[in-house]
Amino acid sequence: MGDKGGDNHSEVTDFILVGIRVRPELHSLLFLLFLIVYWMVLLGNLSMIGIIVTDPRLNTPMYFFLGNLSIIDLSYSTVIVPKAMVNILSQKKTISFAGCVAQLFLYALFMVTEAFVLAAMAYDRFIAICNPLLYTVRMSRSLCIQLVAGSYLCGWVSSILQISVTFSMSFCASRVIDHFYCDSNPIEKISCSNVFINKMVSLSLAILIILPTIVVIVVSYMYIVSTVLKIRSSEGRKKAFSTCSSHLGVVSLLYGTVSFVYLTPPSNPELRKVASVCYILFTPMLNPLIYSLRNKDVKDAMRKVVWKKKVLL
């Protein structure tokens, strides 16, 4: 299977994913936890997509971005969770070389895309609150499509670069990845190549992704806060802030959990795995709840769907 020897990665046909280390008697409980939360991810995000597509009142730029956010959340969970669930109950716990490449590529693609979509959503809220009279002109359908397409393009380019440097390494030392999915950091640890270039590429990509998206979000909200504070009525200020609170909640949840993962000391891989579960499972589960519980339009659309079902019954 290409455990040892050899000069390049072509001799490795598969990898072993160690997964989350728990006692054998807890495997079924861990599988059940993954199953329940993943089911909630599917239900929440598919419901959000369905409501946005079918309700004409939600045919606005904000909900166009939100629908894409739900697709992305659903996608990166699906890339990882089903395979992780199979491995929890399996003795082999293997993933093919091609499967590992595909998993890392898609995971990186959707994570980077989400960061840029969240930045686009911040810009949308900035235009809506700071330039409401020009909102329909500036946030045209074509611009929204271009922003989402650009987000996917950035994700695609960064993913190609990431997998190119990651899988150009030699894996003659081991094929055992100490994680429950294929991620660049644990893959680097089993390589017998010099990983300096890999680390520099990963760091450069992180800076090029995080810096512009954070700057757009922070600057947008600086202008939003400044504009809202100028509103004289407390009701007006409350309404303006309410349109941003859901987005801020999602941004905080994503960047908070991702920061937790990558700031966790490498010497504690199990804590890193638990942190990874938070943003791979719990973040996509909570995002639809944040938007549905704090958004009047979404709640009204959900009530409309429920009412129609009651009438049909």
BELWOKA-V635544 format. One record per residue. N is the residue number from 1. PHI is phi in whole degrees, 0 to 359 (NA if undefined). PSI is psi as a letter, one per 20 degrees, with the letter a starting at -180 (999 if undefined). NEAR is the number of other ideal C-beta (glycine too) atoms within 12 Angstrom. Layout:
n:N phi:PHI psi:PSI near:NEAR
n:N phi:PHI psi:PSI near:NEAR
//
This chain:
n:1 phi:NA psi:j near:19
n:2 phi:79 psi:k near:24
n:3 phi:288 psi:g near:19
n:4 phi:224 psi:r near:17
n:5 phi:71 psi:r near:16
n:6 phi:87 psi:q near:19
n:7 phi:254 psi:i near:15
n:8 phi:214 psi:r near:18
n:9 phi:287 psi:i near:31
n:10 phi:294 psi:h near:16
n:11 phi:281 psi:i near:19
n:12 phi:269 psi:o near:36
n:13 phi:262 psi:i near:20
n:14 phi:203 psi:r near:25
n:15 phi:235 psi:r near:41
n:16 phi:251 psi:p near:31
n:17 phi:265 psi:o near:36
n:18 phi:298 psi:h near:28
n:19 phi:82 psi:a near:38
n:20 phi:276 psi:p near:33
n:21 phi:282 psi:o near:22
n:22 phi:224 psi:r near:20
n:23 phi:297 psi:q near:10
n:24 phi:307 psi:h near:13
n:25 phi:289 psi:i near:8
n:26 phi:263 psi:i near:15
n:27 phi:300 psi:g near:24
n:28 phi:295 psi:h near:16
n:29 phi:293 psi:g near:17
n:30 phi:295 psi:g near:28
n:31 phi:300 psi:g near:25
n:32 phi:296 psi:h near:16
n:33 phi:299 psi:g near:25
n:34 phi:300 psi:g near:35
n:35 phi:297 psi:g near:22
n:36 phi:295 psi:g near:19
n:37 phi:292 psi:g near:27
n:38 phi:295 psi:h near:33
n:39 phi:299 psi:g near:22
n:40 phi:293 psi:h near:27
n:41 phi:299 psi:g near:37
n:42 phi:298 psi:g near:27
n:43 phi:297 psi:g near:21
n:44 phi:295 psi:g near:34
n:45 phi:284 psi:h near:36
n:46 phi:293 psi:h near:24
n:47 phi:296 psi:g near:28
n:48 phi:298 psi:g near:43
n:49 phi:297 psi:g near:30
n:50 phi:298 psi:g near:23
n:51 phi:295 psi:g near:34
n:52 phi:294 psi:h near:35
n:53 phi:288 psi:h near:21
n:54 phi:268 psi:h near:19
n:55 phi:264 psi:o near:25
n:56 phi:299 psi:h near:13
n:57 phi:292 psi:i near:18
n:58 phi:262 psi:j near:31
n:59 phi:275 psi:m near:19
n:60 phi:230 psi:r near:28
n:61 phi:305 psi:g near:34
n:62 phi:300 psi:g near:35
n:63 phi:281 psi:h near:34
n:64 phi:297 psi:g near:30
n:65 phi:294 psi:g near:39
n:66 phi:296 psi:h near:42
n:67 phi:298 psi:g near:35
n:68 phi:293 psi:h near:38
n:69 phi:298 psi:g near:44
n:70 phi:295 psi:h near:40
n:71 phi:298 psi:g near:31
n:72 phi:295 psi:g near:41
n:73 phi:302 psi:g near:45
n:74 phi:297 psi:h near:35
n:75 phi:290 psi:g near:31
n:76 phi:287 psi:h near:40
n:77 phi:291 psi:g near:43
n:78 phi:292 psi:h near:28
n:79 phi:297 psi:h near:32
n:80 phi:249 psi:g near:41
n:81 phi:295 psi:g near:37
n:82 phi:304 psi:g near:26
n:83 phi:294 psi:h near:33
n:84 phi:297 psi:h near:39
n:85 phi:295 psi:g near:33
n:86 phi:298 psi:g near:24
n:87 phi:292 psi:h near:32
n:88 phi:300 psi:h near:32
n:89 phi:263 psi:i near:21
n:90 phi:264 psi:q near:18
n:91 phi:275 psi:h near:12
n:92 phi:284 psi:g near:16
n:93 phi:56 psi:k near:28
n:94 phi:259 psi:q near:25
n:95 phi:220 psi:p near:37
n:96 phi:294 psi:q near:21
n:97 phi:301 psi:g near:29
n:98 phi:296 psi:h near:19
n:99 phi:295 psi:h near:25
n:100 phi:293 psi:g near:37
n:101 phi:300 psi:g near:28
n:102 phi:296 psi:g near:22
n:103 phi:296 psi:g near:40
n:104 phi:295 psi:g near:40
n:105 phi:298 psi:g near:31
n:106 phi:291 psi:h near:31
n:107 phi:299 psi:g near:39
n:108 phi:295 psi:h near:40
n:109 phi:303 psi:g near:32
n:110 phi:286 psi:h near:39
n:111 phi:294 psi:g near:46
n:112 phi:293 psi:g near:38
n:113 phi:301 psi:g near:37
n:114 phi:299 psi:g near:44
n:115 phi:300 psi:g near:40
n:116 phi:286 psi:h near:39
n:117 phi:294 psi:h near:44
n:118 phi:296 psi:h near:45
n:119 phi:293 psi:g near:38
n:120 phi:296 psi:h near:41
n:121 phi:294 psi:h near:46
n:122 phi:294 psi:g near:38
n:123 phi:297 psi:h near:38
n:124 phi:300 psi:g near:39
n:125 phi:293 psi:h near:41
n:126 phi:299 psi:g near:36
n:127 phi:294 psi:g near:31
n:128 phi:297 psi:h near:31
n:129 phi:266 psi:h near:36
n:130 phi:272 psi:h near:28
n:131 phi:225 psi:l near:20
n:132 phi:299 psi:h near:22
n:133 phi:290 psi:h near:11
n:134 phi:258 psi:j near:14
n:135 phi:302 psi:g near:23
n:136 phi:294 psi:h near:17
n:137 phi:283 psi:g near:14
n:138 phi:286 psi:g near:21
n:139 phi:265 psi:m near:30
n:140 phi:288 psi:r near:18
n:141 phi:300 psi:g near:16
n:142 phi:295 psi:h near:14
n:143 phi:295 psi:g near:22
n:144 phi:299 psi:g near:31
n:145 phi:296 psi:g near:18
n:146 phi:296 psi:h near:18
n:147 phi:295 psi:g near:32
n:148 phi:291 psi:g near:32
n:149 phi:298 psi:g near:19
n:150 phi:296 psi:h near:24
n:151 phi:297 psi:g near:37
n:152 phi:294 psi:h near:28
n:153 phi:296 psi:g near:18
n:154 phi:298 psi:g near:32
n:155 phi:296 psi:g near:34
n:156 phi:294 psi:g near:22
n:157 phi:297 psi:g near:23
n:158 phi:295 psi:h near:36
n:159 phi:292 psi:g near:33
n:160 phi:300 psi:g near:23
n:161 phi:297 psi:g near:30
n:162 phi:296 psi:g near:39
n:163 phi:288 psi:h near:34
n:164 phi:296 psi:g near:23
n:165 phi:283 psi:h near:31
n:166 phi:291 psi:g near:41
n:167 phi:264 psi:j near:32
n:168 phi:270 psi:i near:23
n:169 phi:283 psi:r near:30
n:170 phi:269 psi:q near:28
n:171 phi:238 psi:l near:38
n:172 phi:276 psi:i near:21
n:173 phi:278 psi:g near:23
n:174 phi:196 psi:r near:24
n:175 phi:237 psi:j near:36
n:176 phi:265 psi:o near:24
n:177 phi:266 psi:p near:38
n:178 phi:278 psi:m near:31
n:179 phi:197 psi:r near:42
n:180 phi:259 psi:j near:41
n:181 phi:207 psi:r near:46
n:182 phi:279 psi:o near:43
n:183 phi:235 psi:q near:39
n:184 phi:297 psi:g near:39
n:185 phi:298 psi:g near:30
n:186 phi:294 psi:h near:33
n:187 phi:291 psi:h near:40
n:188 phi:300 psi:h near:35
n:189 phi:293 psi:h near:28
n:190 phi:263 psi:j near:34
n:191 phi:273 psi:q near:31
n:192 phi:256 psi:j near:23
n:193 phi:267 psi:r near:25
n:194 phi:285 psi:p near:14
n:195 phi:262 psi:j near:26
n:196 phi:301 psi:g near:14
n:197 phi:297 psi:g near:19
n:198 phi:301 psi:g near:28
n:199 phi:293 psi:h near:22
n:200 phi:293 psi:g near:16
n:201 phi:295 psi:g near:26
n:202 phi:299 psi:g near:30
n:203 phi:294 psi:g near:21
n:204 phi:297 psi:g near:18
n:205 phi:296 psi:g near:30
n:206 phi:300 psi:g near:27
n:207 phi:294 psi:g near:16
n:208 phi:292 psi:h near:22
n:209 phi:269 psi:g near:34
n:210 phi:289 psi:g near:29
n:211 phi:301 psi:g near:17
n:212 phi:295 psi:h near:24
n:213 phi:292 psi:g near:36
n:214 phi:295 psi:g near:25
n:215 phi:298 psi:g near:19
n:216 phi:300 psi:g near:29
n:217 phi:295 psi:g near:34
n:218 phi:295 psi:g near:22
n:219 phi:296 psi:g near:19
n:220 phi:301 psi:g near:32
n:221 phi:284 psi:h near:31
n:222 phi:296 psi:g near:18
n:223 phi:292 psi:h near:24
n:224 phi:297 psi:g near:33
n:225 phi:299 psi:g near:22
n:226 phi:300 psi:g near:16
n:227 phi:290 psi:g near:24
n:228 phi:295 psi:h near:29
n:229 phi:295 psi:i near:16
n:230 phi:277 psi:i near:15
n:231 phi:287 psi:p near:20
n:232 phi:284 psi:g near:10
n:233 phi:280 psi:p near:11
n:234 phi:294 psi:h near:12
n:235 phi:295 psi:g near:11
n:236 phi:295 psi:g near:18
n:237 phi:296 psi:g near:20
n:238 phi:297 psi:g near:14
n:239 phi:295 psi:g near:18
n:240 phi:295 psi:g near:28
n:241 phi:293 psi:h near:24
n:242 phi:296 psi:h near:23
n:243 phi:287 psi:i near:34
n:244 phi:255 psi:i near:34
n:245 phi:298 psi:h near:24
n:246 phi:295 psi:g near:36
n:247 phi:297 psi:g near:39
n:248 phi:298 psi:h near:28
n:249 phi:297 psi:g near:26
n:250 phi:294 psi:g near:40
n:251 phi:299 psi:g near:35
n:252 phi:298 psi:g near:23
n:253 phi:295 psi:g near:30
n:254 phi:293 psi:g near:40
n:255 phi:292 psi:h near:28
n:256 phi:294 psi:g near:21
n:257 phi:290 psi:h near:31
n:258 phi:295 psi:g near:31
n:259 phi:298 psi:h near:19
n:260 phi:300 psi:g near:25
n:261 phi:296 psi:g near:30
n:262 phi:275 psi:i near:24
n:263 phi:264 psi:i near:15
n:264 phi:291 psi:p near:21
n:265 phi:303 psi:p near:13
n:266 phi:301 psi:h near:17
n:267 phi:289 psi:i near:10
n:268 phi:237 psi:m near:16
n:269 phi:297 psi:h near:25
n:270 phi:292 psi:h near:21
n:271 phi:293 psi:h near:20
n:272 phi:296 psi:h near:31
n:273 phi:295 psi:g near:33
n:274 phi:297 psi:g near:25
n:275 phi:297 psi:h near:28
n:276 phi:297 psi:h near:37
n:277 phi:300 psi:h near:35
n:278 phi:300 psi:g near:26
n:279 phi:268 psi:i near:38
n:280 phi:273 psi:h near:43
n:281 phi:247 psi:g near:40
n:282 phi:284 psi:h near:31
n:283 phi:297 psi:g near:42
n:284 phi:296 psi:h near:44
n:285 phi:287 psi:h near:33
n:286 phi:280 psi:h near:30
n:287 phi:305 psi:g near:47
n:288 phi:297 psi:h near:38
n:289 phi:294 psi:g near:29
n:290 phi:300 psi:g near:30
n:291 phi:286 psi:h near:41
n:292 phi:282 psi:h near:32
n:293 phi:280 psi:h near:19
n:294 phi:250 psi:j near:23
n:295 phi:235 psi:o near:32
n:296 phi:296 psi:g near:19
n:297 phi:298 psi:g near:27
n:298 phi:293 psi:g near:36
n:299 phi:297 psi:g near:21
n:300 phi:296 psi:g near:17
n:301 phi:295 psi:h near:29
n:302 phi:293 psi:g near:28
n:303 phi:298 psi:h near:17
n:304 phi:298 psi:g near:20
n:305 phi:295 psi:g near:24
n:306 phi:298 psi:g near:16
n:307 phi:297 psi:g near:13
n:308 phi:298 psi:g near:15
n:309 phi:295 psi:h near:11
n:310 phi:296 psi:h near:10
n:311 phi:295 psi:g near:9
n:312 phi:294 psi:h near:8
n:313 phi:284 psi:999 near:7
//
